[in-house]
């Protein structure tokens, strides 16, 4: 993941840590430097090493926020490979969102036309809004935009509220079965 995306995720993580309960935890999964082979169609549990560790972390999460740098008007290949390694319903009953960095204002369409369809196919409950930052929002790789910082703060609030609401809905649904 690019340094700009890392900085945005770090700021989001700081905002979330101010709001979550002690029983919740936040974990950053960075694909950089991990040995992850290309998907070959095997069951996700048949993987080993870094690959299995990352896939288990994804499968065990209740809420996932992907940091997505946009390259060549596309999502990064390592992220797409993770999606290919997971089962089709991997994000069922998971709240999923993302923060995005890019070099062109039109690259927001990458998330709308590439990432959201993949997540929908994999049964994610997608947080409708996300934080999108342009190269001009950074000084080098350091986030310098107060506007983006404020949007990250509001996004953290949205994640917390939507996460709590979604978990309550799942619990209510489970309790309605009566067995």
MOQUIHU-V302985 format. One record per pair of residues at least 12 apart in sequence whose ideal C-beta (glycine too) atoms are under 6 Angstrom apart, sorted by the first residue. I is the first residue (numbers start at 1). J is the second residue. D is the distance in whole Angstrom. If there is no record, write none. Layout:
i	j	d
I	J	D
I	J	D
This chain:
i	j	d
1	67	5
1	69	6
2	69	4
3	141	4
4	101	4
4	138	5
4	141	5
5	67	4
5	69	5
5	101	5
7	143	5
8	99	5
9	67	4
11	152	5
12	152	5
12	156	6
13	26	6
15	152	6
15	153	5
15	156	4
16	156	5
19	160	5
29	54	6
29	57	6
31	78	5
34	50	4
35	50	5
36	50	6
36	51	5
39	81	6
39	84	4
39	85	5
44	85	6
44	86	6
44	87	6
55	85	6
63	95	5
63	163	5
64	94	6
64	96	5
65	97	5
66	98	4
67	99	5
68	98	5
68	100	5
69	101	5
70	102	4
70	107	5
70	110	5
73	110	6
75	114	5
75	115	6
83	118	6
89	123	5
90	122	5
91	122	5
91	123	5
91	124	4
92	123	4
95	125	5
95	162	6
95	163	5
95	166	5
96	119	6
96	124	4
96	126	5
97	127	4
97	130	6
98	130	5
99	131	5
100	132	5
101	133	5
103	135	5
105	134	6
108	132	5
127	162	6
131	151	5
131	152	5
131	155	5
133	148	5
